[in-house]
Amino acid sequence: MSENEIPKDSLLFYQMIVSFHAAAWQQMGKSINSLSGKVEKDLQSASISIDMLEMLKTKTSGNLSKEEEEFLDKVLSELRLNYVSELEDTKDSEENKEKTSNEEEVDSQSDDDK
């Protein structure tokens, strides 16, 4: 093994992190689902993917290289921030739909009164 070669276990670890990152990104509706060709949002599944990475961080604590730990921390920070943002966007969207529905109901009742 050359000096710059990354050990197989490290490569597999990085690949696993990247896989969960890609899954969570897709589940948050940030990328296209390669199977359906559509952007789909499933925040519950995204939460599980993030939880899996958090569990890996806990279970591997003290057994990672500095670079591996920093990579995992960076990925988790990015996913958490985006997840919270998506939750807020979903909540705002639902509130706007409810407000629009209520306004349409009031308009409909006003038209009936005429």
VENUR-V71802 format. One record per helix or strand of 3 or more residues. SS is the DSSP state (alpha for helix, beta for strand). FROM is the first residue (numbers start at 1). LEN is the number of residues. If there is no record, write none. Layout:
# VENUR-V71802
SS;FROM;LEN + SS;FROM;LEN
This chain:
# VENUR-V71802
alpha;8;20 + beta;28;5 + beta;39;3 + alpha;43;17 + alpha;66;48
